[in-house]
Amino acid sequence: KVVCHEGDAGDNFYLVLEGSAECYQTQPGALGGSKLVGKLQPGQYFGEIALLTPKPRQATVRAKGVLKVLCIDRGTFNRIFGPLEEILKRNMEEYKKYV
């Protein structure tokens, strides 16, 4: 099951509670057109780039089996994580290592 699609506008932030997911990005020459760029386990999060920047979703996230996530909408995200925005943006730099 796909949680979010690369290229879509993003209005939600996700925190993995149970299970795991895989992140895929479109890559020229990749088998099937996309490449596995990350794996998510409980305690990890995704979806913040589309909320912190004007960029669309940067990857397609697919559940690997049963996946339970906490989904936070944009308004709640801004209220809760607003003070942490700089830390979240700094963490986005880490993603460049995987592309």
C-alpha positions in Angstrom: 0.0 0.0 0.0 1.3 3.4 -0.9 1.2 6.1 1.8 2.2 9.0 -0.4 3.4 9.5 -4.0 6.5 11.3 -5.2 5.5 14.6 -6.8 2.2 15.0 -4.9 1.5 18.1 -2.8 2.0 17.3 0.8 -0.4 18.2 3.7 0.6 15.6 6.2 3.5 14.5 8.3 3.9 10.8 9.3 5.5 9.1 12.3 6.0 5.3 12.0 4.5 3.6 15.0 4.6 0.0 14.0 5.8 -2.0 11.0 8.1 -0.7 8.2 8.0 1.2 4.9 10.3 1.8 2.0 11.0 5.0 0.1 11.4 5.0 -3.6 12.5 7.9 -6.0 12.2 8.0 -9.7 15.6 7.3 -11.2 16.5 7.2 -14.9 17.7 3.7 -15.8 16.5 2.1 -12.5 14.6 -1.2 -12.9 11.0 -0.3 -12.9 11.8 3.4 -13.1 12.3 3.9 -9.4 15.1 3.2 -6.9 14.9 2.2 -3.2 16.4 5.2 -1.3 15.4 4.6 2.3 13.8 2.3 4.8 11.6 3.5 7.7 11.2 1.7 11.0 9.2 2.6 14.2 10.2 6.0 15.5 11.2 7.4 12.2 9.3 10.0 10.3 8.6 11.3 6.8 6.6 13.9 5.0 8.2 17.0 6.6 9.9 18.3 3.4 6.6 19.0 1.8 5.5 20.9 4.9 8.7 22.9 5.5 9.4 23.8 1.8 7.3 24.5 -1.3 8.6 21.2 -2.8 6.2 18.4 -3.5 6.7 14.9 -2.1 10.2 13.8 -2.7 9.6 10.1 -2.7 6.9 7.4 -2.9 6.5 5.7 0.5 5.2 2.1 0.5 4.2 0.1 3.5 6.1 -3.2 3.8 3.4 -5.4 5.3 1.3 -3.9 8.1 2.2 -0.3 8.8 0.8 1.9 11.6 1.6 5.6 11.4 0.6 8.7 13.3 -0.6 11.2 10.6 -0.4 14.9 11.5 -2.0 17.6 9.3 -0.3 20.8 8.3 -1.9 23.1 11.0 -1.1 20.7 13.8 2.4 20.2 12.5 3.1 23.9 12.4 1.8 24.3 16.0 3.7 21.4 17.4 6.9 21.5 15.4 7.2 25.2 14.5 9.9 25.7 17.2 11.8 22.7 15.8 11.7 23.9 12.2 15.5 24.6 11.9 16.4 21.2 13.3 14.0 19.5 10.9 15.5 21.5 8.0 19.0 20.6 9.1 18.0 16.9 9.1 16.8 17.3 5.5 20.4 17.8 4.5 21.1 14.2 5.5 18.8 12.9 2.8 21.1 14.2 0.1 23.6 11.5 1.2 21.1 8.9 -0.1 20.4 10.3 -3.5 
